């Protein structure tokens, strides 16, 4: 699955609820999931790590949708002119 396709899927599945929740709450959820990923990386199994990685990706896609930004465009920076 392409990253933009995934972003659009998250928008269709959760977009309405996420927009009602708002950007600040979405950022908070993203941070919480990132913490869970960090814990899984330190102490979890591969399956737990994969699960949490998916959660972080989903919340990042939700945030991008709410901000009307493209994760694909954001990733292009690393293709065109990596920092």
C-alpha angles and dihedrals in degrees: 000000000000118000094243090050089052091049091052091048091054088049092053094044101041108005099107095048092042093051090051089050090050138217098286092054091045090053089050091052091047090053091048091051091047089055090051089050091051090052092048091050091052100041111001137097124256089259092053091048091051091048093052093044088056091050091052091048092049094051091045089052090049091052092049090051092051091049090046090237129135121236086203091058091046090053092050089073088070092048097047104033115359115203 
